[in-house]
Amino acid sequence: MDIKNRTVFITGGAKGIGLATTKRLLAEGANVVIFSLDTSGIFSENFSTDKVLILKGNVRFRNQVKKAMRKAVKKFGSIDILINNAGVAKRENFIETTEKDWDFIFDVNIKGVFTCMQEFVQLVKSKMEKGEKMVVNVGSGVGIYGSAGLAVYSASKAAVINISQSLNDEFKDMGINFVAVCPGSTDTKMYHGLFSEKKPHHTPEQVAGVIFKTITGEIKADDRLIVDVFQHEK
């Protein structure tokens, strides 16, 4: 897919992998809608208002997602690519994990993805748009392999991978492609909070590069519809 002048709606786009992806997409000529719970630091980036729309909101609440997508369409005419990047994690012993912990992690990491995808697909259908569309769900290496101390987070990311596989088959006739890009250890605040004793393997910019190349088709997902960042950034 040619990214130039296409509109990308990215959740959690104000920091970490999301911010790096936003910058890469803008550099390549895309329009970017940043939908993030914390937008406090993003305005210092001095993005062009012609190419960027910054919206504060929470993926856990459908009305906020719906309103944000409507604003995106009003400004740019359509949404071509959805990147579900927003996510949360908590490292803890499984026995000590509470239902509250489970509900919060799944609320953001999978219900938020579900809500954004559903609103995006409904938007595409309502506008009867033709042409290629794409959903990139940011998973995680632990969604493939699991990780001790991160059972709930790992399960939520495994669900992200699985729903991507299911929906790619369900909506192939509509021209919407779904893929899960799975980073590993990346130099972000979240990673350092989970693994304070380990050094990250990748930078957010490297992961952003893999996401960009996945969108353009330079990088192809495997037969599971997974792009494992470790396979493309050594």
Sequence and secondary structure as in RCSB ss.txt:
>XXXX:A:sequence
MDIKNRTVFITGGAKGIGLATTKRLLAEGANVVIFSLDTSGIFSENFSTDKVLILKGNVRFRNQVKKAMRKAVKK
FGSIDILINNAGVAKRENFIETTEKDWDFIFDVNIKGVFTCMQEFVQLVKSKMEKGEKMVVNVGSGVGIYGSAGL
AVYSASKAAVINISQSLNDEFKDMGINFVAVCPGSTDTKMYHGLFSEKKPHHTPEQVAGVIFKTITGEIKADDRL
IVDVFQHEK
>XXXX:A:secstr
   TT EEEEETTTSHHHHHHHHHHHHTT EEEEEES  TTGGGG   TTTEEEEE  TT HHHHHHHHHHHHHH
HS   EEEE         GGG  HHHHHHHHIIIIIHHHHHHHHHHHHHHHHT  S EEEEEE  HHHHH  TT 
HHHHHHHHHHHHHHHHHHHHTGGGTEEEEEEE  SBSSHHHHHH TTS  SB HHHHHHHHHHHHHTSS   TTS
EEEGGGT  
